[in-house]
């Protein structure tokens, strides 16, 4: 199973060379930062586990990778989410459909969602992986990614590249910053910049000592997984220019914020491709509906 040493491609944008770490090419079921966050469990699956448990959004990229992890290890997979929208319930493609095909048990919660998910803990027979893979085991694979980035910089004589990754829980950016001698830049795709800082601090509280935080380029304008005409134009322009397919949930915000701040970042810039392409069909369907409603 290929989970290491993804290639780096580059393209020119607005007079700037932008490099892309192609973690989307690692593995069809464990691509992008999902491969890195789950590397520990893929290489060292715990013994005695009967059930894998997680929670989050109904089109989560991590949800699908967890369903594949459970199937690989012959575990049951139980996933908690908030009540499905009518559109999500009818969908026959994307991460939800693929996860259900892998045997995932989906449990919908409404008012009890926060109470139930906050009380989930691992036991000798069940493994809990938190939303977004935001837990200490994620550091293992992200340290491997950091070493690949350091080697890439050395081979290209880049003394101080800027590393950029779009954030949900922020685990990828945080653990990369811990193991990189370069600044890691990120933006909040979910919630506010303060929410992202809170996620950083919660993860760091489990470590014996704090470390440097990634630098947040604030997103104050774009709501998570919400179609937006500006983001639509941006991600299409990036895809056309780079000839690389990107995720349609996180990457439109990531690229928009990166472009807005391009002049103030050191060169060169390495953008981390976090995979998640299976979910594109459902997000693109949202865009089709959005444009029908606004025409």
LINHUKA-V990934 format. One record per backbone hydrogen bond with DSSP energy under -1.0 kcal/mol. NH is the residue of the N-H (numbers start at 1). CO is the residue of the C=O. If there is no record, write none. Layout:
{{NH,CO} {NH,CO}}
This chain:
{{9,20} {11,18} {13,16} {16,13} {18,11} {19,269} {20,9} {21,271} {22,7} {23,21} {25,22} {26,23} {32,23} {34,31} {36,32} {37,33} {38,34} {42,38} {43,39} {44,40} {50,125} {51,125} {52,76} {53,127} {54,78} {56,80} {60,57} {64,60} {65,61} {66,62} {67,63} {68,64} {69,65} {70,66} {71,67} {72,68} {73,69} {75,70} {76,50} {78,52} {79,105} {80,54} {81,107} {83,109} {89,85} {90,86} {98,94} {99,95} {100,96} {101,97} {102,98} {103,100} {104,99} {105,77} {107,79} {109,81} {113,110} {116,112} {117,113} {118,114} {123,126} {127,51} {129,53} {133,130} {134,131} {135,133} {138,135} {139,136} {140,137} {142,138} {143,139} {144,140} {145,141} {146,142} {147,143} {148,144} {149,145} {150,146} {151,147} {152,148} {153,149} {154,150} {155,151} {156,152} {157,154} {158,153} {162,268} {163,183} {164,270} {165,185} {167,187} {174,170} {175,171} {176,172} {177,173} {178,174} {179,175} {185,163} {186,215} {189,167} {196,192} {197,193} {198,194} {199,195} {200,196} {201,197} {202,198} {203,199} {204,200} {205,201} {206,203} {207,204} {215,184} {217,186} {226,223} {232,228} {233,229} {234,230} {235,231} {236,232} {237,233} {238,234} {239,235} {240,236} {241,237} {242,238} {243,239} {254,250} {255,251} {256,252} {257,253} {258,254} {259,255} {260,256} {261,257} {262,259} {264,261} {265,262} {270,162} {271,19} {272,164} {273,21} {280,277} {283,279} {284,280} {285,281} {286,282} {287,283} {288,284} {289,285} {290,286} {291,287} {292,288} {293,289} {294,290}}
